[in-house]
Amino acid sequence: MYRSSDEWSDPDHSLNYLQYADSFPHRNEGEAILLENIPANATRILDIGSGSGRLIKMIKENSQIRH
């Protein structure tokens, strides 16, 4: 069944997603690859604000980029 993107405007829907986000298969591996590919000399990361903020938080916690 097709779901509208409007569902992501509902805080309950987003919070429900975050409860099981870490259980997705291979998610940790994919995120580790992302972190490995951020250049050590990067001074900025563009966050277009299209998600929960979970990924940019992880990037900040695992990088030398000033927040």
C-alpha distances in whole Angstrom, upper triangle without the diagonal:
4,6,10,13,15,13,16,19,18,21,20,16,19,21,19,18,21,22,20,21,24,22,20,22,25,24,28,29,27,28,32,32,31,34,36,35,36,40,43,44,41,42,39,35,33,30,28,26,22,22,23,27,26,27,30,31,32,33,36,37,37,39,42,41,42,40
4,7,10,12,11,14,16,17,19,19,15,17,20,18,17,20,22,20,20,24,23,20,22,24,23,27,28,26,27,31,30,29,32,34,34,34,38,41,42,39,39,36,32,30,27,25,23,19,19,21,24,25,25,28,30,30,31,34,35,36,37,40,39,40,38
4,7,8,7,10,12,13,16,15,12,14,17,15,14,18,19,18,18,22,21,19,22,24,22,26,27,25,26,29,29,28,31,33,33,33,36,39,40,37,37,34,30,28,25,22,20,17,16,18,21,22,23,25,27,28,29,31,33,33,35,38,36,37,35
4,5,6,8,10,11,15,15,12,13,17,16,15,18,20,20,19,23,23,21,24,26,24,27,29,26,26,30,30,28,31,33,32,32,36,38,39,36,36,32,29,26,23,20,18,15,15,17,20,22,23,24,26,27,29,30,32,33,34,37,35,36,33
4,5,6,8,10,13,14,11,11,15,15,14,16,19,19,18,21,22,20,23,24,22,25,27,24,24,27,27,25,27,30,29,29,32,35,36,32,32,29,25,22,19,16,15,11,12,14,17,18,19,21,23,24,25,27,29,30,31,34,31,32,30
4,5,5,7,11,12,10,11,15,15,14,17,19,20,19,23,24,22,25,27,24,27,29,26,26,30,30,28,30,33,32,31,35,37,37,34,33,30,27,24,20,18,15,13,13,14,18,19,21,22,24,25,27,28,30,31,32,35,33,33,30
4,5,6,9,9,7,8,12,11,11,14,16,17,16,20,21,20,23,25,22,25,27,25,25,28,29,27,29,32,32,31,35,37,38,34,34,30,27,25,21,19,16,13,12,13,17,18,20,22,23,24,26,27,29,30,32,35,32,33,30
4,5,7,9,6,6,10,10,9,12,14,15,14,18,19,18,22,23,20,23,25,23,22,25,26,24,26,29,28,28,31,33,34,30,30,27,23,21,17,15,12,10,9,9,13,14,16,18,19,21,22,24,25,27,28,31,29,29,26
4,6,9,8,8,11,12,12,14,17,18,17,21,22,22,25,26,23,26,28,26,24,28,29,26,28,31,31,30,33,35,35,32,31,27,24,22,18,16,13,11,11,11,14,16,18,19,20,22,24,25,26,28,29,32,29,30,26
4,5,5,7,9,10,11,13,15,17,17,20,21,21,25,27,24,26,29,27,25,29,30,28,29,33,33,32,35,37,37,34,33,30,27,24,21,19,16,14,13,12,15,17,19,21,21,23,25,26,27,29,31,33,31,31,28
4,5,5,6,8,10,11,12,15,15,18,20,20,24,26,23,24,27,26,24,27,29,27,28,31,31,30,34,35,36,32,32,28,25,24,20,19,15,14,12,10,13,15,18,19,18,21,23,23,24,27,29,31,29,29,25
4,5,5,6,9,10,11,13,14,17,18,19,23,25,22,24,27,26,25,28,30,28,29,32,33,32,35,37,38,35,34,31,28,26,23,22,18,17,14,12,15,16,19,21,20,22,25,25,26,28,30,33,31,31,28
4,6,5,6,9,10,12,12,16,17,17,20,22,20,22,25,23,22,26,28,26,27,30,31,30,34,35,37,33,33,30,27,25,21,20,17,15,12,11,15,15,18,20,20,21,24,25,25,27,29,32,31,31,28
4,5,5,6,9,11,10,14,15,15,19,21,18,20,23,21,19,23,25,23,24,27,27,27,30,32,33,30,29,26,23,22,18,17,14,12,9,7,11,11,14,16,16,18,20,21,22,24,26,29,27,27,24
4,5,5,6,9,10,13,14,15,19,21,18,19,23,22,20,23,25,24,24,28,28,28,31,32,34,31,30,28,24,23,20,20,16,15,12,9,12,11,15,17,16,17,20,21,21,23,26,29,27,27,24
4,5,5,7,9,12,12,14,17,20,17,19,22,21,20,23,26,24,25,29,29,29,33,34,36,33,33,30,27,26,22,22,19,17,14,11,14,13,16,19,18,19,22,23,23,25,28,31,30,30,27
4,5,6,6,9,10,11,14,16,14,16,19,18,17,20,22,21,22,25,26,26,30,31,33,30,30,27,24,23,20,19,16,14,11,9,12,11,14,16,16,17,19,21,21,23,25,28,27,28,26
4,5,5,8,10,11,15,16,13,14,18,17,15,18,21,19,20,23,24,24,28,29,30,28,28,25,22,22,18,19,16,14,11,8,10,8,11,14,13,14,17,18,18,20,22,25,25,25,23
4,6,8,9,11,15,17,14,15,19,19,17,20,23,22,22,25,27,27,30,31,33,31,31,29,25,25,22,22,20,18,14,12,14,12,14,17,16,16,19,21,20,21,25,28,27,28,25
4,6,5,7,11,13,11,13,16,16,16,18,21,20,21,24,25,26,29,31,33,30,31,29,26,25,22,23,20,18,15,13,15,12,14,18,17,16,19,21,21,22,25,28,28,29,27
4,5,6,10,11,8,10,13,13,12,15,17,17,18,21,22,22,26,27,29,27,28,25,22,22,19,20,17,16,12,11,12,9,11,14,14,13,16,18,18,19,22,25,25,26,24
4,6,8,9,7,8,11,12,11,13,16,16,16,19,21,21,25,26,28,26,27,26,22,23,20,22,20,18,15,13,14,10,11,15,14,12,15,18,17,17,20,24,24,26,24
4,6,9,8,9,12,13,13,15,17,18,19,21,23,24,27,29,31,29,31,29,26,26,23,24,23,21,17,16,17,14,15,18,18,16,19,21,20,20,23,27,27,29,28
4,6,6,8,10,11,11,14,16,16,18,20,21,22,26,28,30,28,30,28,24,25,22,23,21,19,16,16,17,14,14,18,18,16,19,22,21,21,23,27,27,29,28
4,6,8,9,10,12,13,14,16,18,19,21,22,26,28,31,29,31,29,26,26,24,25,24,22,19,19,20,17,16,20,20,18,20,23,22,21,24,28,28,31,30
4,6,5,6,9,10,11,13,14,16,17,19,23,24,27,26,28,27,23,24,23,24,23,21,19,19,19,16,15,18,19,16,18,21,20,19,21,25,26,28,28
4,5,5,6,9,10,11,12,14,16,17,21,22,25,23,25,24,20,21,19,20,20,18,15,15,16,12,11,15,15,13,14,18,17,16,19,23,23,25,24
4,5,5,6,9,10,11,12,14,16,19,20,23,22,24,23,20,21,20,22,21,20,17,17,16,13,11,14,14,11,13,16,15,14,16,20,21,24,23
4,5,5,6,9,10,11,13,15,18,19,23,21,24,23,20,22,21,23,23,21,19,19,19,15,13,16,17,13,14,18,17,15,17,21,22,25,25
4,5,5,6,9,10,11,13,16,18,21,20,22,21,18,19,18,19,20,18,16,17,16,14,11,14,16,13,13,17,17,15,16,20,20,23,23
4,5,5,6,9,10,11,15,16,19,17,19,18,15,16,15,17,17,17,15,15,14,11,8,11,12,9,9,13,13,11,13,17,17,20,20
4,5,5,6,9,10,13,14,18,17,19,19,16,18,18,20,21,20,18,18,17,14,11,13,14,10,10,13,13,10,12,16,17,20,20
4,5,5,6,9,12,14,17,16,19,18,16,18,18,20,21,20,19,20,18,16,13,14,16,13,12,15,15,12,13,17,17,21,21
4,5,5,7,10,13,15,13,16,15,12,14,14,16,17,17,16,17,15,13,10,11,13,10,9,12,13,11,12,15,15,18,18
4,5,6,9,10,13,12,14,14,12,14,14,17,18,19,17,18,15,13,10,10,12,9,7,10,10,7,8,11,12,15,16
4,6,8,9,12,12,15,15,14,17,18,20,22,22,21,21,19,17,14,14,15,12,10,13,13,10,10,13,14,18,19
4,6,9,11,10,14,14,12,15,16,18,20,21,20,21,19,18,14,14,16,14,11,14,15,12,11,13,14,18,19
4,6,8,7,10,10,9,12,14,17,18,19,19,20,17,17,13,12,14,12,9,11,13,10,8,10,10,14,15
4,5,5,9,10,10,14,16,19,21,22,23,23,21,20,16,15,17,15,12,13,15,12,9,10,10,14,16
4,6,9,11,12,16,18,21,23,25,24,25,22,21,18,16,17,15,12,13,14,11,8,7,9,12,15
4,6,9,11,15,18,21,23,25,25,26,22,22,19,17,18,17,14,14,16,13,10,8,8,11,14
4,6,8,11,14,17,19,21,22,23,19,19,16,14,16,15,11,12,14,12,9,8,7,10,12
4,7,10,13,16,18,21,22,22,19,19,17,14,15,16,12,11,14,13,10,8,5,7,10
4,7,9,13,15,17,18,19,16,17,15,11,13,14,11,10,14,13,10,10,7,8,9
4,6,10,12,14,15,16,13,14,11,8,11,12,9,9,13,13,10,11,8,10,10
4,6,9,11,13,15,12,14,12,9,12,14,11,12,15,16,14,15,12,13,12
4,5,8,9,11,9,11,9,7,10,12,10,11,15,15,15,16,13,14,12
4,6,8,11,10,13,12,10,13,15,14,15,18,19,18,20,17,18,16
4,6,8,7,11,10,9,12,14,14,15,17,19,19,21,18,18,16
4,7,8,11,11,11,13,15,15,17,19,20,21,23,20,21,19
4,6,8,8,9,11,13,14,15,17,19,20,22,20,21,18
4,5,8,9,10,12,13,14,16,18,19,22,20,20,18
4,6,5,6,9,10,11,12,14,16,18,16,17,14
4,6,5,6,9,10,11,13,15,18,16,17,15
4,5,5,6,9,10,11,12,15,14,16,14
4,5,5,6,9,10,10,13,11,13,11
4,5,5,6,9,10,13,11,12,10
4,5,5,6,9,12,12,13,12
4,5,5,6,9,9,11,10
4,5,5,8,7,8,7
4,6,8,9,10,9
4,7,9,11,11
4,5,8,10
4,6,9
4,6
4
